[in-house]
Amino acid sequence: MMHVMVHLPEEALLASPVNYRWMYLIERLLGELKKSVRNRVKPEGSIIEAWVQYESLTFCGMYLKDVDMAFTRPQRNNDGGMRNEKLSVFAQSARPFGDPGREESFSRNDMEVAHWFVLNNCDEIMAYLYEHEEMMKREHPSHLVVQKHRELFPQWFLDSVNKLKSSNSPIYSDELYNLAFGPIRVELFSGCNVNGVKFLGVARDDKLCTQNSDVHVPGGGKSTDIDFYGKLTTVVQLLYKDRYQMIMFKCRWSDTNPIRICNSSRVNTILLGLSKIHNNDHLVGKAFNLLLECRFLNQEAPK
């Protein structure tokens, strides 16, 4: 068995990954066909008769309504479908589940940081972000622009929305006000179904053989050639007024640069689905991601 490792790389280059050419699917089908044998004298006839019945029922099931069939049954990792909200951050298709670990917590500072990330990734308010950033450039020195923009924008944006409300502006909407007001409470979960994929927190994943907590984030903006890898720790659901909600991932990222000395007290905050990466934003011990673009690395745990 040790000698076979020498040939595996060459075999993968010549014949593509093994999942495109293995025999498990065929063996599984043959096992199902053998179960349909009722007359051992004529096994072929039993298999043909059972297969004809299966095909007939499957064909008829395509035209049956209000009946739980394979064609009408929801997907295994059903995320609930897209919501009807106008703002992109509220129109997520995700379904969290499971209780978080006892050691997981969410402080007031985490709530403020998460609220800033939601505002900074809402496409509909990019004009407000740009206006406030230009204002900070005029009022503060260059080395304080990013810090002041992050600290002062949430309150400035809420005041701007209140002015729109008082003037009966057509731009104003309840969704915009609830977004500016910020989340009123938070709920934590250990897993989430999104885009047909099941994500599990690392605490729950440690008990399983297959791992669904590894997350891969492609770089954006000027760092498109950088990939980020980490592990999902907790699924965070921000609850707003009028039952609006926003789901985020709290991850622990790995340092992929072997040259740089990693400071364990500061973890780079990378956002999923961003057009740019905020290298100046750091969060002590935690990192949050928006569920705008999710990928995971599926691998088996060592036995």
Backbone as a ProteinNet text record, in pm:
[ID]
protein_1_A
[PRIMARY]
MMHVMVHLPEEALLASPVNYRWMYLIERLLGELKKSVRNRVKPEGSIIEAWVQYESLTFCGMYLKDVDMAFTRPQRNNDGGMRNEKLSVFAQSARPFGDPGREESFSRNDMEVAHWFVLNNCDEIMAYLYEHEEMMKREHPSHLVVQKHRELFPQWFLDSVNKLKSSNSPIYSDELYNLAFGPIRVELFSGCNVNGVKFLGVARDDKLCTQNSDVHVPGGGKSTDIDFYGKLTTVVQLLYKDRYQMIMFKCRWSDTNPIRICNSSRVNTILLGLSKIHNNDHLVGKAFNLLLECRFLNQEAPK
[TERTIARY]
81.4	0	84.9	204.1	290.2	338	353.9	403.6	299.8	171.1	66.3	67.2	119	122.9	212.7	309.4	398.2	323.9	223.9	154.5	29	-20.7	-145.7	-137.5	-31.2	-26.8	-28.6	47.5	48.7	-87.2	-152.4	-285.3	-387.4	-377.5	-471.5	-452.1	-327.2	-301.2	-350.9	-340	-378.4	-528.6	-591.9	-731	-826.9	-784.6	-869.6	-897.7	-964.7	-994.6	-1073.2	-1055.8	-1110.4	-1262.4	-1325.5	-1470.2	-1541.2	-1467.4	-1528.7	-1517.1	-1448.1	-1426	-1432.1	-1474.5	-1482.7	-1609.5	-1614	-1720.5	-1824.8	-1818.3	-1913.4	-2057.6	-2077.1	-2213.5	-2270.8	-2189.3	-2236	-2261.1	-2172.3	-2190.9	-2315.9	-2343.4	-2464	-2589.5	-2587.9	-2702.9	-2722	-2612.5	-2623.9	-2678	-2640.3	-2694.2	-2843.6	-2894.2	-3038.4	-3111.8	-3051.1	-3114.7	-3121	-3018.8	-3020.7	-3129.5	-3164.4	-3270.7	-3407.3	-3422.9	-3552.7	-3573	-3476.5	-3489.5	-3581.9	-3692.9	-3787.2	-3788.5	-3754.8	-3750.1	-3605.6	-3540.9	-3400.2	-3377.5	-3482.9	-3467.7	-3447.3	-3516.6	-3507	-3478.1	-3355.7	-3325.1	-3334.9	-3297.9	-3305.4	-3447.6	-3543.4	-3683.4	-3734.5	-3693	-3735.8	-3680.6	-3554.9	-3494.5	-3563.9	-3593.8	-3660.8	-3799.8	-3874.4	-4010.2	-4008.3	-3916.2	-3907.5	-3865.8	-3775.1	-3729.6	-3839.9	-3920.3	-4032.6	-4134.2	-4159.2	-4251.5	-4195.7	-4067.7	-4005.5	-4013.9	-3983.4	-3988.9	-4131.1	-4228.9	-4368.8	-4416.4	-4384.8	-4425.5	-4355.8	-4230.2	-4157.4	-4218.6	-4254.5	-4315.3	-4450.4	-4532.4	-4663	-4649.8	-4544.1	-4525.5	-4494.7	-4447.8	-4418.4	-4544.9	-4661.1	-4785.9	-4883.5	-4842.3	-4929	-4907.5	-5015.2	-5009.1	-5055.8	-5004.8	-5039	-5003.8	-4902.6	-4855.2	-4704.6	-4659.4	-4517.4	-4441.4	-4376.9	-4298.3	-4155.1	-4069.5	-3929.4	-3914.2	-4011.9	-4002.5	-4057.5	-4145.3	-4205.4	-4145.8	-4067.2	-4007.6	-3900.1	-3894.7	-3789.5	-3651.3	-3551.3	-3415.6	-3371.3	-3269.2	-3220.5	-3168.6	-3090.7	-3037.3	-3115.9	-3245.8	-3332.6	-3301.2	-3279.3	-3247.2	-3364.8	-3483.7	-3602.3	-3629.5	-3536.7	-3557.8	-3532.4	-3529.3	-3502.8	-3620.9	-3591.5	-3693.9	-3734.7	-3846	-3902.5	-3857.6	-3763.6	-3719.1	-3642.1	-3644.5	-3580.2	-3429.5	-3388	-3245.7	-3177.7	-3060.6	-2991.1	-2950.3	-2916.8	-2872.2	-2986.9	-3111.9	-3227.2	-3288.7	-3242.2	-3300.8	-3219.3	-3158.6	-3076.7	-3162.7	-3106.4	-3168.2	-3080.4	-3113.8	-3035.6	-3127.1	-3096.9	-3177.7	-3085	-3065.7	-2979.1	-3049.8	-2971.2	-3026.8	-2923.4	-2969.6	-2881.1	-2845.3	-2818.9	-2779.2	-2628.3	-2579.5	-2434.3	-2374	-2243.4	-2175.7	-2190.3	-2165.8	-2181.4	-2078.3	-1961	-1856.5	-1876.5	-1974	-1996.4	-2074.9	-2033.9	-2100.4	-2094.9	-2171.6	-2179.7	-2194.4	-2088.1	-2085	-2144.7	-2154.5	-2204.4	-2108.3	-1980.1	-1880.8	-1893.8	-1920.1	-1943.2	-2065.5	-2168.5	-2289	-2258.7	-2179.2	-2144.8	-2060.9	-1966.2	-1881.7	-1965.3	-2054.7	-2140.3	-2232.2	-2284.2	-2370.2	-2292	-2166.9	-2084.7	-2061	-2036.6	-2013.8	-2137.6	-2255	-2378.6	-2395.6	-2374	-2384.1	-2281.6	-2162.5	-2054.5	-2069.1	-2164.9	-2183.6	-2322.9	-2396.3	-2528.3	-2512.7	-2541.3	-2521.9	-2609.5	-2725.1	-2819.8	-2777.5	-2682.3	-2641	-2496	-2442.1	-2304.5	-2286.3	-2389.6	-2379.4	-2360.6	-2429.3	-2411.4	-2270.9	-2220.4	-2085.3	-1981.5	-1997.8	-1902.4	-1910.2	-2031.8	-2047.5	-1984.1	-2006.6	-1949.7	-1797.4	-1746.3	-1601.3	-1533.9	-1595.5	-1540.1	-1546.1	-1649.9	-1660.8	-1549.5	-1519.8	-1413	-1276.6	-1257.2	-1130.4	-1108.7	-1216.9	-1204.8	-1185.5	-1238.5	-1237.9	-1126.4	-1064.5	-965.9	-840.4	-726.8	-603.6	-615.6	-529.3	-540.6	-529.8	-447.1	-428.9	-546.6	-642.1	-759.5	-888.8	-880.5	-1002	-1077.2	-1006	-1071.3	-1134.1	-1063.2	-1114.1	-1237.4	-1230.5	-1343.7	-1463.2	-1435.8	-1544.5	-1620.4	-1548	-1611.1	-1685.3	-1631.4	-1693	-1815.1	-1812.1	-1915	-2023.4	-1997.6	-2095.1	-2229.6	-2237.1	-2369.3	-2463.9	-2416.7	-2503.5	-2534.7	-2437.2	-2461.5	-2563.7	-2557.1	-2652.4	-2792.4	-2804.7	-2936.2	-2995.1	-2913.3	-2963	-3007.4	-2935	-2972.6	-3106	-3128.6	-3255.6	-3370	-3346.1	-3451.2	-3487.9	-3390.3	-3420.9	-3506.1	-3476.6	-3559.1	-3701.5	-3715.5	-3849.4	-3927.9	-3863.3	-3932.8	-3971.9	-3896.3	-3926.7	-4014.4	-4061.2	-4146.2	-4080.4	-3953	-3879.1	-3921.4	-3933.2	-3968.5	-3858.1	-3738.7	-3628.8	-3644.2	-3715.9	-3729.3	-3814.3	-3777.5	-3854.5	-3833.5	-3926.4	-3914.5	-3791.7	-3760.4	-3641.6	-3515.4	-3507.5	-3390.6	-3378.2	-3489.9	-3485.7	-3443.5	-3497.9	-3461.3	-3313.5	-3261.3	-3119.3	-3034.7	-3074.3	-2998.6	-3012.1	-3127	-3148.6	-3059.3	-3029.7	-2940.1	-3014.8	-2945.8	-3010.4	-3049.9	-3161	-3210	-3167.6	-3143.4	-3091.8	-3027.7	-2966.1	-2891.4	-2920.6	-2918.5	-2933	-2815.6	-2764.9	-2650.6	-2693.8	-2634.2	-2664.7	-2535	-2545.5	-2427.6	-2416.3	-2517.8	-2513.6	-2606.3	-2593.9	-2675.7	-2679.5	-2797.6	-2814.1	-2821.2	-2731.7	-2728.5	-2678.8	-2747.4	-2711.3	-2704.3	-2790.8	-2792.4	-2680.2	-2603.6	-2489	-2513.2	-2479.7	-2491	-2355.8	-2354.8	-2235.9	-2256.6	-2155.5	-2160	-2045.9	-2072.2	-1968	-1862.1	-1742.9	-1631.7	-1657.2	-1729.2	-1757.4	-1847.9	-1944.4	-2033.1	-1967	-1879.2	-1812.9	-1709.1	-1652.8	-1551	-1604.5	-1736.4	-1795.5	-1827.8	-1806.1	-1843.2	-1718.8	-1735.4	-1624.7	-1608.2	-1719.8	-1713.3	-1717.9	-1634	-1616.9	-1683.8	-1776	-1843.1	-1819.9	-1713.9	-1685.9	-1574.4	-1502.4	-1392.9	-1448.3	-1407.9	-1460.4	-1347.4	-1376.7	-1280.4	-1340.5	-1263.6	-1309.5	-1211.4	-1254.4	-1164.9	-1147.6	-1028.4	-1000.2	-1075.9	-1093	-1162.4	-1084	-1123.4	-1057.2	-914.8	-820.2	-679.5	-613.7	-685.2	-627.7	-698.2	-728.3	-798.5	-713.1	-579.9	-492.5	-467	-535.2	-516.8	-642.6	-624.6	-735.5	-723.7	-838.3	-841.9	-912.3	-858.3	-910.8	-933.8	-1042.6	-1073.2	-1175.2	-1219.4	-1318.7	-1434.8	-1554.8	-1675	-1690.2	-1708.2	-1727.1	-1873.1	-1939.9	-2077.7	-2152.6	-2280.3	-2369.3	-2445.6	-2435	-2492.6	-2611.3	-2725.9	-2846.2	-2880.7	-2867.3	-2903	-3050.3	-3124.4	-3268	-3293.8	-3364.5	-3397.5	-3546.3	-3588.7	-3730	-3812.8	-3941.2	-4035.3	-3992.4	-3925.1	-3890	-3790.2	-3714.7	-3605.3	-3488	-3412.3	-3302.3	-3183.8	-3068.5	-2943.6	-2858.3	-2808.7	-2732.4	-2586.9	-2496.8	-2354.2	-2281.8	-2158.9	-2071.3	-1962.5	-1938.2	-1822	-1717.3	-1602.1	-1500.3	-1367.8	-1285.6	-1148.2	-1057	-986.4	-910.3	-768.8	-712.8	-575.1	-483.4	-362.4	-261.8	-196	-223.8	-170.6	-36.4	17	147.6	252.2	339.4	437.5	548	563.2	671.8	632.8	506.8	461.8	442.2	482.8	461.8	320.2	242	101.3	86.5	15.1	-16.3	-149.8	-150.6	-272.3	-380.3	-345.5	-444.9	-520.1	-477.1	-544.7	-567.9	-689.9	-726.9	-780.2	-728.3	-776.4	-923.2	-998.5	-1141.1	-1164.7	-1208.1	-1234.4	-1383.2	-1443.6	-1586.7	-1616.2	-1718.5	-1759.8	-1836.4	-1802.3	-1877	-1843.1	-1732.2	-1696.4	-1627.1	-1641.2	-1566.1	-1428.4	-1404	-1272.4	-1251	-1126.6	-1091.5	-1043.3	-1097.1	-1061.5	-943.4	-823	-704.7	-681.6	-745.9	-724.1	-818.5	-917.9	-1016.4	-974.8	-967.7	-932	-1031.1	-1050.4	-1139.6	-1069.2	-1062.4	-986	-1052.7	-983.6	-1026.2	-1143.6	-1205	-1324.2	-1319.7	-1391.3	-1404.6	-1543	-1613	-1748.8	-1753.4	-1850.2	-1865.7	-2012.5	-2039.7	-2174.4	-2198.9	-2322.4	-2355.1	-2393.3	-2306.9	-2332.5	-2268.5	-2161.7	-2093.7	-2022.2	-2065.4	-2012.8	-1955.1	-1840.8	-1779.8	-1725.6	-1724.2	-1669.7	-1579.8	-1487.8	-1395.9	-1442.7	-1481.3	-1533.9	-1421.6	-1390.1	-1284	-1318.2	-1255.6	-1278.8	-1176.8	-1220.5	-1131	-1040.1	-916.6	-825	-876.8	-861.6	-910.6	-798.3
-120.8	0	126	118.1	235.3	269.4	166.3	189.6	256.3	238.9	296.2	449	506.6	652.1	715.5	638.5	692.2	715	632.3	638.2	725	761.6	837	974.3	1053.7	1183.5	1170.7	1075.6	1056.6	1008.5	921.9	873	985.3	1077.7	1189.8	1282.5	1301.6	1386.7	1321.8	1192.3	1123.9	1098.8	1067.8	1021.5	1111.8	1232.3	1327.1	1276.9	1356.7	1314	1184.3	1111.2	976.1	975.5	1084.2	1081.9	1082.2	1108.1	1102.6	963.6	870.2	740.9	624.6	647.7	534.6	454.2	336.1	239.4	235.2	323	316.1	337.3	427.6	453	331.1	266.1	146	33.5	16.4	-89.5	-64.6	59.6	90.9	58.7	91.4	59.6	-90.6	-165.2	-310.8	-369.8	-311	-358.4	-336	-222	-196.5	-292.7	-324.1	-417.5	-558.6	-599.2	-733.3	-747.1	-635	-641.9	-670	-641.9	-662.2	-804	-891.6	-1030.5	-1105.2	-1158.9	-1238.6	-1384.9	-1407.3	-1543.3	-1574.8	-1655.5	-1686.1	-1771.9	-1832.7	-1911.4	-1818.4	-1705.6	-1608.8	-1470	-1446.1	-1316.1	-1200.7	-1225.3	-1116.6	-1067.1	-1162.5	-1123.4	-1043.2	-1078.8	-1004.3	-862.1	-848.3	-715.3	-628.3	-687.3	-610.8	-568	-660.1	-626.3	-516.3	-525.2	-422	-288.1	-289.7	-165	-98.7	-178	-122.4	-58	-121.9	-63.1	68.4	69.7	191.9	305.4	277.9	381.8	430.7	339.6	378.9	468.8	430.6	512.9	648.3	649.8	777	868	813.5	893	947.9	863.9	912	1014.5	998.7	1092.8	1233.4	1249.9	1382.6	1463.7	1397.8	1466.9	1466.2	1417.9	1418.1	1547.1	1607.1	1729.8	1702.3	1782.5	1771	1634.4	1572.3	1441.9	1453.2	1400.9	1406.5	1306.2	1357.2	1273.6	1326	1250.9	1292.3	1424.7	1458.2	1581.1	1701.9	1677.7	1786.8	1801.5	1708	1712.4	1820.7	1900.2	2003.2	1940.5	2019.4	1969.5	1930.7	1846.1	1797.3	1911.7	2000.2	2116.9	2241	2238.8	2348.1	2474.2	2584.6	2711.6	2807.2	2763.8	2847	2935.7	2946	3028	3175.7	3252.4	3395.6	3467.2	3566.3	3647.1	3762.9	3827	3930.8	4071.4	4083.2	4215.2	4284.7	4418	4495.9	4509.5	4525.2	4538.4	4402.7	4403.1	4277.2	4204.4	4278.5	4213.5	4142.5	4184.8	4121	4012.6	4001.3	3905.6	3777.4	3737.1	3617	3490.7	3386.7	3255.1	3166.2	3157.4	3078.7	3033.5	2916.2	2861.3	2807.2	2880.9	2832.8	2727.1	2646.6	2541.4	2504.3	2436.3	2383.5	2485	2435.3	2520.5	2537.3	2656.5	2677.1	2615.6	2611.8	2560.8	2655.2	2603.4	2685	2796.5	2774.2	2874.4	2989.8	2979.5	3084.6	3198.8	3321.6	3440.9	3550.3	3654.9	3765.7	3893.1	3972.3	4092.3	4211.6	4323	4446	4497	4479.7	4520.1	4435.7	4306.4	4221.1	4267.8	4309.2	4358.7	4483.4	4574.6	4696.2	4664.8	4574.3	4537.1	4467.8	4378.2	4309.7	4408.4	4506	4607.8	4688.7	4721.8	4795.3	4711.4	4583	4497	4488.9	4483.5	4478.1	4607.5	4720.7	4849	4860.1	4812.1	4826.3	4732.3	4639.4	4542.8	4548.1	4652.8	4671.5	4757.2	4700.2	4771.5	4895.3	4893.4	5003.6	5130.3	5124.1	5243.5	5280.7	5232.6	5265.7	5415.7	5484.3	5629.4	5700.2	5652.8	5711.7	5684.4	5564.4	5531.6	5620	5639.7	5723.2	5868.8	5918.6	6057.5	6078.6	5986.9	6001.6	5985.5	5896.6	5880.1	6006.4	6070.8	6196.3	6304.6	6303	6399.5	6379.4	6252.9	6223.3	6263.3	6252.2	6293	6443	6519.5	6665.1	6709.1	6632.2	6676	6615.5	6506.1	6437.3	6407.9	6392.5	6355.1	6215.4	6188.2	6065.3	5939.3	5940.7	5819	5790.8	5882.5	5862.2	5846.6	5853.2	5851.2	5719.5	5607.2	5476.1	5454.7	5491.2	5473.5	5559.6	5687.2	5776.7	5738.9	5693.2	5650.9	5533.3	5442.2	5324.6	5360.3	5449.8	5482.6	5572.9	5665.7	5768.8	5741.5	5650.6	5632	5578.8	5477.7	5426	5534.4	5620.8	5725.9	5829.5	5864.4	5961.1	5907.3	5779.2	5719.4	5717.4	5688.6	5690.5	5831.3	5931.9	6070	6106.4	6060.5	6089.7	6024.2	5901.7	5833.7	5902	5948.9	6022.4	6152	6218.2	6338.5	6303.9	6190.1	6146.9	6117.9	6059.8	6028.3	6154.1	6252.2	6375.9	6458.7	6448.2	6524.7	6447.5	6327.9	6244.3	6218.8	6188.4	6161.7	6027.4	6018.2	5889.2	5784.6	5827.8	5733.2	5655.5	5714.7	5651.5	5525.2	5426.9	5303.1	5246.7	5162.2	5101	5010.7	4943.6	4857.9	4940.4	5054.3	5140.4	5191.6	5226.8	5274.1	5161.9	5042.1	4931	4894.8	4905.9	4880.6	4984.4	5111.3	5218	5210.1	5167.3	5156.9	5050.5	4946.1	4841.6	4724.8	4615.1	4496.8	4520.9	4460.3	4475.8	4358.3	4242.6	4129.1	4030.1	3928.2	3833.3	3691.8	3596.6	3455.1	3379.1	3280.7	3201.8	3059.4	3002.6	2866.8	2793.1	2660.5	2577.3	2534.1	2559	2519.4	2604.7	2590	2671	2605.8	2606.4	2564.2	2688.3	2698.5	2813.8	2768.1	2811.7	2777.2	2626.8	2551.4	2406.2	2333.8	2402.6	2344.5	2356.1	2249.4	2249.7	2285.6	2393.2	2434.6	2400.7	2344.2	2310.9	2380.1	2420.5	2479.5	2377.1	2425.1	2335.2	2250.2	2302.6	2223.7	2105.5	2124.6	2015.7	1924.8	1981.3	1904.7	1808.3	1839.9	1753.7	1615.8	1603.5	1475.3	1388.8	1441.5	1371.1	1334.5	1236	1195.6	1292.3	1335	1431.4	1571.9	1660.1	1794.6	1896.6	1978.8	2084.6	2221.2	2235.8	2363.6	2441.3	2380	2449.2	2543.2	2668.8	2772.4	2828.1	2848.4	2907.7	3036.3	3145	3275.3	3325.6	3339.2	3398.3	3546.8	3596.2	3737.7	3825.8	3951.9	4048.6	4177.3	4262.5	4390.5	4374.7	4433.4	4426.7	4296.5	4212.2	4088	3966.5	3970.1	3858.5	3733.5	3746.6	3630.8	3568.9	3615.6	3563.5	3488	3365.9	3287	3277.7	3279.3	3275.3	3147.6	3085.2	2959.7	2972.5	2913.2	2920.1	2815.3	2823.2	2730.1	2808.8	2761.6	2822.6	2784.3	2882.4	2857.1	2872.2	2978.1	3003.4	3073.5	3040.9	3111	3216.3	3341.1	3455.3	3508.4	3519.4	3574.6	3706.5	3816.2	3948.3	3973.4	4008.5	4033	4182.8	4236.4	4378.3	4397.2	4520.3	4552.2	4502.2	4477.4	4430.3	4296.7	4213	4075.4	4065.7	4169.6	4158.8	4088.2	4015.9	3938.7	3936	3910.1	3902.5	3793.1	3700.5	3586.8	3603.3	3580.6	3596.3	3474.2	3456.4	3351.4	3412.6	3352.4	3388.6	3279.3	3317.6	3220.9	3248.9	3147.5	3158.5	3133	3236.8	3230.8	3180.9	3117	3068	3167.3	3175.6	3262.4	3183.9	3222.6	3151.8	3204	3303.5	3359.3	3301.5	3210.7	3149.9	3244.4	3358	3451.5	3543.9	3589.9	3685.9	3617.4	3683.3	3631.7	3667	3565.7	3586.3	3624	3730	3771.2	3710.7	3619.7	3545.8	3634	3753.3	3841.6	3924.1	3919.9	3997.9	3908.5	3901.5	3815.6	3903.6	3888.9	3969.2	3941.7	4045.5	4033.7	4036.3	3925.4	3914.3	3890.8	3960.1	3950.6	3870.6	3786.5	3708.5	3796.4	3784.9	3856.2	4002.4	4047.3	4187.8	4219.3	4341.2	4387.3	4436.7	4450.6	4491.4	4428.3	4415.2	4357.1	4467.8	4471.8	4577.2	4528.8	4556.4	4512	4590.4	4706.1	4787.6	4754.1	4672.1	4638.1	4509.2	4510.8	4393.2	4376	4254.5	4223.6	4122.1	4149.8	4065	3928.7	3825.5	3688.4	3642.5	3727.8	3686.5	3744.1	3680	3733.6	3698.3	3794.9	3774.1	3778.7	3708.9	3703.5	3716.7	3786.2	3794	3676.5	3625.2	3509.3	3552.2	3625.8	3667.1	3571.6	3505.9	3412.1	3311.6	3187.7	3089	2970.5	2927.2	2804.7	2729	2596	2518.4	2410.9	2363.2	2257.4	2131.1	2030	1905.9	1803.3	1756.1	1658.8	1564.2	1448.4	1350.3	1367.9	1351.3	1363.6	1242.5	1259.4	1145.6	1043.8	921.4	813.4	763.3
0	0	0	56.3	56.9	-83.3	-167.6	-302	-390.5	-358	-441.5	-433.8	-325.2	-312.6	-417.9	-468.7	-571	-701.3	-731	-859.4	-855.4	-736.8	-729.3	-796.1	-777.3	-846.8	-998.2	-1051.9	-1196.7	-1246.6	-1169.9	-1208.5	-1209.5	-1112.8	-1108.9	-1228.2	-1272.8	-1388.8	-1517.6	-1527.8	-1651	-1659.7	-1547.5	-1551.7	-1475.3	-1434.8	-1363.4	-1221.5	-1138.5	-1000.7	-995.8	-887.4	-877.9	-872.3	-822.4	-810	-944.8	-1056.6	-1189.5	-1251.7	-1187.6	-1250.2	-1151.5	-1029.3	-936.8	-961.6	-903.5	-930.1	-819.3	-722.1	-610.9	-658.4	-752.3	-800.7	-870.4	-954.4	-1023.7	-925	-828.9	-729.5	-644.9	-614.2	-537.8	-618.5	-748.9	-834.4	-845.7	-861.4	-869.7	-739.4	-627.7	-500.6	-490.3	-539.9	-539.9	-633.2	-747.4	-840.6	-782.3	-709.9	-649.9	-544.7	-478	-377.2	-438	-567.6	-633.2	-682.5	-663.9	-709.7	-615.3	-668.4	-591.6	-637.5	-760.3	-814.1	-850	-766.9	-788.4	-912.2	-964	-1087.1	-1205.8	-1207	-1316.3	-1258.2	-1213.7	-1151.9	-1250.7	-1378.8	-1477	-1495.7	-1500.8	-1517.4	-1399	-1276.9	-1158.3	-1160.6	-1201.8	-1207	-1311.2	-1429.5	-1535.4	-1491.8	-1430.6	-1386.2	-1280.3	-1184.8	-1081.4	-1140.9	-1238.5	-1298.9	-1381	-1449.7	-1526	-1431.7	-1318.1	-1221.1	-1165	-1137.6	-1085.4	-1187.3	-1313.1	-1415.4	-1436.5	-1431	-1450	-1336.7	-1213.3	-1099.1	-1100.5	-1140.6	-1148.6	-1254.4	-1369.1	-1475.1	-1431.5	-1366.8	-1320.8	-1209.3	-1125.9	-1017	-1063.1	-1186.1	-1236.9	-1261.7	-1270.6	-1302.2	-1185.3	-1069.4	-952.3	-873.1	-828.1	-750.5	-607.9	-515.6	-373.5	-317.3	-373.3	-325.7	-301.9	-190.7	-157.1	-242.2	-347.1	-437.1	-440.5	-509.4	-519.6	-593.1	-680.6	-759.4	-684.3	-585.6	-509.6	-370.2	-326.8	-194.6	-188.8	-82.4	-73.5	-68	-102	-102.2	37.5	40.8	170.1	255.5	195.1	265	222.9	252.5	211.1	290	218.9	284.5	289.9	248.9	258.2	139.1	43.4	-74.8	-47.9	-155.5	-143.7	-79.1	1.6	65.8	-26.3	7.1	-79.4	-41.8	51.2	91.8	-20.1	-20.3	-126.1	-103.4	20.5	49.5	36.4	-23.1	-50.8	76.9	181.6	304.7	376.5	351.6	412.9	324	201.4	106.2	98	206.9	207	203.4	147.1	151.2	237.4	365.5	460	572.3	627.2	736.4	844.3	954	1062.5	1146.8	1216	1300.1	1406.2	1509.8	1612.9	1719.1	1839.1	1950.6	1951.8	1982.1	1987.7	2112.9	2119.5	2237.9	2355.9	2473.1	2594.1	2601.4	2539.9	2548.8	2452.1	2361	2262.8	2325.6	2297.7	2349.8	2244.2	2266	2172	2252.3	2256.5	2338.7	2262.7	2333.5	2272	2166.7	2189.5	2090	1963.6	1980.5	1863.6	1785.2	1856.3	1789.1	1706.9	1760.7	1687.5	1563.8	1578.1	1464.8	1357	1397.9	1301.6	1229.6	1302.7	1240.4	1137.3	1167.8	1071.1	945.4	961	845	756.1	818.3	739.6	660.6	725	655.4	543.7	567.6	471.1	352.1	358.5	249.8	189.2	216.9	157.2	31.6	-82.8	-209.2	-220.1	-156	-171.4	-98.5	-7.4	66.5	36.5	-73.2	-108.2	-129.2	-177.4	-196.1	-61.6	43.4	176.3	229.1	206.2	251.3	183.9	53.4	-19.8	27	50.6	95.7	232.7	323.4	457.3	455	371.6	362.5	310.5	210.8	160.5	267.6	348.4	457.1	559.6	591.4	687.3	632.4	501.8	442.1	453.5	450.7	462.6	607.4	702.6	841.7	925.4	881.2	963.6	881.7	948.9	876.9	815.8	720.8	641.6	726.2	831.6	908.8	1002.5	1014.1	1098.4	1019	885.6	804.3	820.6	810.6	818.8	956.1	1060.4	1195.9	1220.9	1184.2	1206.2	1119.2	998.2	909.5	969.1	1027	1087.1	1215.8	1295.2	1423.2	1408.5	1314.2	1306.4	1202.8	1109.8	1002.3	1051.1	1139.7	1179	1231.5	1322.3	1375.6	1268.8	1185.4	1078.1	979.1	949.7	856.6	916.9	1046.3	1111.2	1109.5	1134.7	1128.8	987.1	886.4	747.5	712.4	759	730.9	804.5	925.4	998.7	925.9	863.9	785.5	664.3	600.9	487.4	532.1	650.7	702.2	734	797.6	834.4	712.5	604.8	483.3	385.1	424.6	338	202	206	82.5	23.2	-110	-171.9	-157.6	-122.6	-103.7	26.8	122.4	253.4	245.3	325.4	337.9	477.1	520	652.1	660.8	552.2	552.3	573.7	506.6	521.4	664.6	725.9	864.6	959.3	940.8	1028.2	1013.6	891.9	871.4	943.7	933.9	1000.4	1152.2	1201.3	1346	1407.5	1331.6	1380	1441.3	1465.7	1524.6	1668.9	1708.4	1845.5	1933.8	1875.5	1949.8	1853.6	1908.3	1827.3	1876.4	1784.5	1816.4	1755.3	1827.7	1784.8	1753	1647.9	1604.3	1575.2	1566.4	1540	1395	1311.9	1171.9	1088.4	954.8	864.8	727.7	665.9	527.2	439.4	342.7	253.3	117	12	-126.3	-148.2	-78.5	-94.6	-24.4	61.7	131	281.2	354.1	499.1	560.5	638.6	712.8	860.3	922.5	1063.9	1136.7	1261.3	1343	1379.8	1411.3	1437.1	1560.8	1661.9	1781.6	1750.6	1663.2	1622.9	1519.4	1438.4	1333.4	1389.7	1505.3	1563.7	1600.4	1613.4	1649.4	1527.7	1406.1	1283.8	1204.4	1113.4	1025.8	908.9	850.2	739.8	795.8	741.2	794.2	702.1	758.5	684.1	747.9	823.9	890.1	822.5	728.5	660.3	554.3	557.3	468.5	383.9	256.2	162.8	108.2	113.4	66.1	-39	-163.8	-265.2	-240.4	-266.3	-244.6	-341.2	-303.9	-387.1	-398.2	-491.8	-508.8	-558	-485.6	-523.3	-479.4	-407.7	-356.1	-414.6	-543.1	-606.2	-613.7	-603.2	-611.1	-474.5	-371.5	-236.6	-195.7	-150.7	-99.5	52.3	118.4	264.1	308.6	410.7	461.9	611.7	657.5	799.9	838.6	963.3	1017.2	1075.8	1046.9	1100.4	1247.3	1332.9	1475.2	1517.2	1470.6	1511.8	1399.2	1385.3	1293.2	1372.2	1329.7	1401	1321.3	1385.5	1323.7	1392.4	1318.6	1369.6	1342.5	1445.6	1434.6	1444.8	1345.2	1338.2	1369.1	1369.9	1390.3	1272	1297.6	1195.3	1135.3	1214.7	1178.3	1063.4	1040	943.5	1011	930.2	986.6	891.3	948.7	873.7	936.6	854.8	903.4	862.5	958.6	936	990.8	945.1	995.2	1082.6	1196.8	1277.1	1258.8	1203.1	1163.3	1231.3	1234.3	1280.9	1161.3	1115.8	992	1016.2	915.9	919.4	849.8	898.7	837.1	724.5	599.6	483.5	437	507	471.7	566	517.8	608.9	650.5	582.1	614.5	728.1	726.5	826.4	961.1	1067	1202.1	1244.4	1275.9	1309	1455.6	1480.4	1616.5	1654.3	1751.1	1784.7	1843.7	1890.8	1951.7	1848.6	1721.9	1619.2	1498.1	1454.7	1342.9	1231.7	1110	998	973.5	949.8	924.6	775	719	577	558.1	464.2	442.3	317	324	208.5	112	-17.6	-119.8	-131.3	-77.6	-86.3	-217.9	-263.2	-379.5	-339.9	-209	-161.7	-25.2	13.8	141.6	233.7	353.3	448.2	530.9	485.5	556.7	685	699.3	817.1	931.2	903.3	1005	1074.2	1206.6	1283.1	1396.9	1435.1	1545.8	1633.5	1761.8	1852.1	1864.2	1817.1	1838.8	1756.2	1674.9	1601.4	1460.7	1370.2	1235	1184.8	1122.4	1076.3	924	865.3	720.7	685.2	577.1	524.5	431.8	431.1	349.4	208.8	141.3	5	-94.8	-51.4	-139	-51.4	-50.1	43	-32.2	10.9	-38.2	81.6	71.1	180.4	124.2	208.2	173.1	241.9	163.5	217.6	221.7	340	353.6	468.3	468.5	571.8	682.7	804.5	918.2	924.3	968.9	980.1	1080.9	1045.8	1130.9	1222
[MASK]
+++++++++++++++++++++++++++++++++++++++++++++++++++++++++++++++++++++++++++++++++++++++++++++++++++++++++++++++++++++++++++++++++++++++++++++++++++++++++++++++++++++++++++++++++++++++++++++++++++++++++++++++++++++++++++++++++++++++++++++++++++++++++++++++++++++++++++++++++++++++++++++++++++++++++++++++

